[in-house]
Amino acid sequence: MPQSSSARVPQLRSTAQDDTRRTTWAELLNDLVFTVIIAQLAQRLLKSPDTPSLFGFLLLYVPVWWLWNGETHYSTRFDNDRDVLHRFLASFQLLGLIVLAAAVPNALETNQAAVVYALTYSAVRIILLVEYGRAWYYIPDARPYIKLLITGFAVSVLIWGISALVPVPYRFILWGLALLIELGTPLSASSKRLHEELPPDVRHLPERYGLFTLLVLGQSVTSTAHSLIQKGFETNTILATLLGGVVIIGLWWAYFDRLDDDAVRQVKQGGSSHLYTLWLYLHLPLTVALTVIGVGLTLAIQSIDADELHPSTKWLLLGSLSGYFMTEAGISLTTLRAGPSHVGFIQGISVRFGLAVLLIIIGLTIQLSTLALLAITAGLIVGLIISDYFAPDPPESAERISLEKDDQPTEKPMSPL
């Protein structure tokens, strides 16, 4: 059923010639609600920063990230500013997310909160399925892609609903199974082909992931400031807070000064979706690491008077920082592989990977005070920024992808016999 671009129904964004598309105000409101949920998840880990709590944190975090990811990918392909019904459906999703945020603190401890978490997750996903159903009706070209997503997501929603009736620990096993189904649905062979036929918006999608990363970083800033308030304005506490601020700014600089999105642009211009899929999924451990870094910095500042950081706090901080830079190296690798090789990208990947390994070595071999550990960490991150600054500038993303496309061998026509 063809529709004009001004119709108040879903539209296929990949065919729209709109180079000025930006994140909408409704999407920003959606991000703010997720910021509240991330804050609740961080508070859970802050109260009990041990290994079992970390696994529980991940069990709750991954569904939250996937909820954000689901609405983001619907919007990047099918949203329409004039689609009022979509706005109403998104508003109902936000109401559900507010309830989910309230369930997070006790979602693994009490039956009531766990049931609310599971049912609210299911409700928000059902609304997304309704949105995809509307897109299926109005956009025939997208029906194979939407059918695949609806099938996998509907099975997962059913499992989430059943989990509300199942006791612990089987309830959590069902959560894990449902997540595996949802995360695996876009990875199927047919889904990869459909990604290439219905590519994401090359401007909108990287911006959305960048904004979410920025909001998670903002949560780290808030936690660090609260630590200073709680500890008081002693010299060591102020120094530790400032060093924590340098770490946060360095993490921001390391990500946003590069903003590697060539893998998204490549699939838009007819390239393989494999790098794009890797780019997408790597943002899950990236945001997890950023959230845990905020918790680690908070605990470090609160422990500034101790001669040495508690092992769990030290590894929470150094492990998450190492994971962040390892993930960043992976994201940079997708950019390197999406176009012609360039020394700037190779250097960036090498420095990030080396820094990740060095942080682990420091944690294993050197005993340091909290202030010394923060100072060394901040210094290493500043060194990475300096390395990026003086690295040779690669061509612009669009130019690199065009060069890669031009370099592809063309099939010569067969000469007549």
Stockholm file with secondary structure:
# STOCKHOLM 1.0

chainA/1-417         MPQSSSARVPQLRSTAQDDTRRTTWAELLNDLVFTVIIAQLAQRLLKSPDTPSLFGFLLLYVPVWWLWNGETHYSTRFDNDRDVLHRFLASFQLLGLIVLAAAVPNALETNQAAVVYALTYSAVRIILLVEYGRAWYYIPDARPYIKLLITGFAVSVLIWGISALVPVPYRFILWGLALLIELGTPLSASSKRLHEELPPDVRHLPERYGLFTLLVLGQSVTSTAHSLIQKGFETNTILATLLGGVVIIGLWWAYFDRLDDDAVRQVKQGGSSHLYTLWLYLHLPLTVALTVIGVGLTLAIQSIDADELHPSTKWLLLGSLSGYFMTEAGISLTTLRAGPSHVGFIQGISVRFGLAVLLIIIGLTIQLSTLALLAITAGLIVGLIISDYFAPDPPESAERISLEKDDQPTEKPMSPL
#=GR chainA/1-417 SS CCCCTTSSSCCCGGGCCCTTCCCCHHHHHHHHHHHHHHHHHHHHHHHCCSHHHHHHHHHHHHHHHHHHHHHHHHHHHHCCTTCHHHHHHHHHHHHHHHHHHHHGGGTTTCHHHHHHHHHHHHHHHHHHHHHHHHHHHHCGGGHHHHHHHHHHHHHHHHHHHHHTTSCTTHHHHHHHHHHHHHHHGGGSHHHHHHHHHSCCCTTHHHHHHHHHHHHHHHHHHHHHHHHHHHHCSCHHHHHHHHHHHHHHHHHHHHHHTTCCCHHHHHHHTTCCSHHHHHHHHHHHHHHHHHHHHHHHHHHHHHTTTSSSCCHHHHHHHHHHHHHHHHHHHHHHHHHHHHSSCCHHHHHHHHHHHHHHHHHHHHHHHCCCCHHHHHHHHHHHHHHHHHHHHHSCCCCCHHHHHHHHHHHSCCCCCCCCC
#=GC SS_cons         CCCCTTSSSCCCGGGCCCTTCCCCHHHHHHHHHHHHHHHHHHHHHHHCCSHHHHHHHHHHHHHHHHHHHHHHHHHHHHCCTTCHHHHHHHHHHHHHHHHHHHHGGGTTTCHHHHHHHHHHHHHHHHHHHHHHHHHHHHCGGGHHHHHHHHHHHHHHHHHHHHHTTSCTTHHHHHHHHHHHHHHHGGGSHHHHHHHHHSCCCTTHHHHHHHHHHHHHHHHHHHHHHHHHHHHCSCHHHHHHHHHHHHHHHHHHHHHHTTCCCHHHHHHHTTCCSHHHHHHHHHHHHHHHHHHHHHHHHHHHHHTTTSSSCCHHHHHHHHHHHHHHHHHHHHHHHHHHHHSSCCHHHHHHHHHHHHHHHHHHHHHHHCCCCHHHHHHHHHHHHHHHHHHHHHSCCCCCHHHHHHHHHHHSCCCCCCCCC
//
